[in-house]
Amino acid sequence: MPRPNLPTGIPAEVVKPITKPGYLIELGFSPTMRFSSRGPQNWAGFFWISSGFQFKGSMLMLPGGDPALTSRIIAEGAADRSCRVWMFYSDTATDANTLLLFSGYIDGAPDLIENITLSLYSTSAKGLYAPRRKITRENGFSVLTAPGLRIQFGASTIELKADR
């Protein structure tokens, strides 16, 4: 069976080198930390320092680690820090070639020994669950509202009920 002819221009594109995306990573520590996987970058009015970060969808990985970032994670904690990741395909990030891939939160840092691994979630863990503590005088609440009151907490609605 004969092979079909390819449209003009495709044979030339097929032999070009495969391009891997570059990433810009913004971590919500104090002050905000900005990293680039393609060398130092000036983009969106900020300077992004070179790093070996790899974006894996629900994780950020930095092979070999980074002592400054590790000490920041230990001092400030990683959970519920904001995180944004942009992708670009050239040597330099510009507004025209940069795409926001992820905007969410760091859930935790399960690995800080040989590599830094940050697990990511699109919703802050603080907003995922309603509090599990009973509101009673024994737990330190002195002013109690009448049963039946509805309280909006994130995406949850809590209805206060009388103690039995």
FIRO-120181 format. One line per 10 residues: number of its first residue (from 1); their letters; for each residue x, y, z of C-alpha. Coordinates in steps of 0.5 Angstrom, whole numbers. Each point is the difference from the previous one (the first is absolute). Layout:
<sites>
NUM = A = X Y Z ~ ...
</sites>
This chain:
<sites>
1 = MPRPNLPTGI = 0 0 0 ~ 3 7 -2 ~ 1 5 5 ~ -4 6 0 ~ 4 7 -2 ~ 1 4 6 ~ -2 8 -1 ~ 5 5 -2 ~ 4 2 6 ~ -1 -6 5
11 = PAEVVKPITK = 6 -4 -2 ~ 5 6 2 ~ -4 1 6 ~ 1 -8 2 ~ 8 0 0 ~ 0 6 4 ~ 2 -1 8 ~ -5 -1 5 ~ -1 6 4 ~ -2 -1 8
21 = PGYLIELGFS = -3 5 3 ~ 3 5 5 ~ -4 2 7 ~ 0 6 4 ~ -2 -2 7 ~ -3 5 5 ~ 0 -3 7 ~ -4 4 6 ~ 5 1 5 ~ 2 6 3
31 = PTMRFSSRGP = 3 4 -4 ~ -3 -4 -6 ~ 5 -5 -3 ~ 1 0 -8 ~ 3 -5 -4 ~ 2 -2 -7 ~ 2 -6 -3 ~ 3 3 -6 ~ 5 5 3 ~ -1 6 3
41 = QNWAGFFWIS = -6 4 -3 ~ -3 7 1 ~ -8 -1 -1 ~ -6 4 2 ~ 4 5 4 ~ 4 -5 4 ~ 7 -4 0 ~ -1 -7 0 ~ 6 -4 2 ~ 3 -6 -4
51 = SGFQFKGSML = -2 -7 3 ~ -1 -7 -2 ~ -7 -1 2 ~ -4 -5 -3 ~ -8 1 -1 ~ -3 -7 1 ~ -8 2 0 ~ -1 -1 7 ~ 7 1 2 ~ 6 5 0
61 = MLPGGDPALT = 7 -4 0 ~ 7 3 1 ~ 5 -5 -1 ~ 6 1 5 ~ -4 5 4 ~ 2 7 2 ~ 2 2 7 ~ -3 7 0 ~ -7 -3 -2 ~ 1 -6 5
71 = SRIIAEGAAD = 1 5 6 ~ -6 4 -2 ~ -4 -6 0 ~ 2 -2 6 ~ -1 7 3 ~ -6 2 -3 ~ -4 -7 -2 ~ -2 -2 -7 ~ -7 -1 1 ~ -5 5 -2
81 = RSCRVWMFYS = 5 4 -4 ~ -3 3 -6 ~ 4 -3 -7 ~ -1 2 -7 ~ 4 -4 -6 ~ 0 3 -7 ~ 3 -3 -6 ~ 4 3 -6 ~ 3 -3 -6 ~ 6 4 -2
91 = DTATDANTLL = 6 2 4 ~ -3 7 3 ~ -7 0 3 ~ -4 6 -3 ~ -7 2 0 ~ -2 -3 -7 ~ 3 -7 2 ~ -1 -1 7 ~ -6 -5 2 ~ -3 0 8
101 = LFSGYIDGAP = 0 -8 1 ~ -2 0 7 ~ -2 5 6 ~ -1 -3 6 ~ 3 -2 7 ~ 6 -5 3 ~ -3 -5 4 ~ 6 -2 3 ~ 8 -2 -1 ~ 0 -8 0
111 = DLIENITLSL = 7 0 -2 ~ 6 5 2 ~ 6 -5 1 ~ 3 -1 -7 ~ -5 4 -4 ~ -6 5 2 ~ -6 -3 -2 ~ -7 5 1 ~ -6 -3 -1 ~ -6 4 -3
121 = YSTSAKGLYA = -7 1 1 ~ -5 5 -4 ~ -4 2 6 ~ 3 2 7 ~ 0 -6 5 ~ -3 6 5 ~ -6 1 -4 ~ -1 -8 -1 ~ -3 -2 6 ~ -5 3 5
131 = PRRKITRENG = 3 0 8 ~ -1 -6 3 ~ 0 3 7 ~ -7 0 4 ~ -2 7 2 ~ -2 -1 7 ~ 1 4 7 ~ 5 -6 2 ~ 5 2 -6 ~ 0 7 2
141 = FSVLTAPGLR = -6 4 -4 ~ -3 4 5 ~ -5 4 -5 ~ -4 -6 -4 ~ -5 2 -5 ~ -7 -3 -1 ~ -1 -7 -3 ~ -2 0 -7 ~ 5 6 -2 ~ 4 -2 -7
151 = IQFGASTIEL = 7 2 -1 ~ 3 0 -7 ~ 7 -3 1 ~ 4 0 -7 ~ -4 -5 -4 ~ -4 -3 6 ~ -6 2 4 ~ 0 -1 7 ~ -7 0 4 ~ 1 1 7
161 = KADR = -4 -6 4 ~ -2 0 7 ~ 4 -5 5 ~ -4 -6 2
</sites>
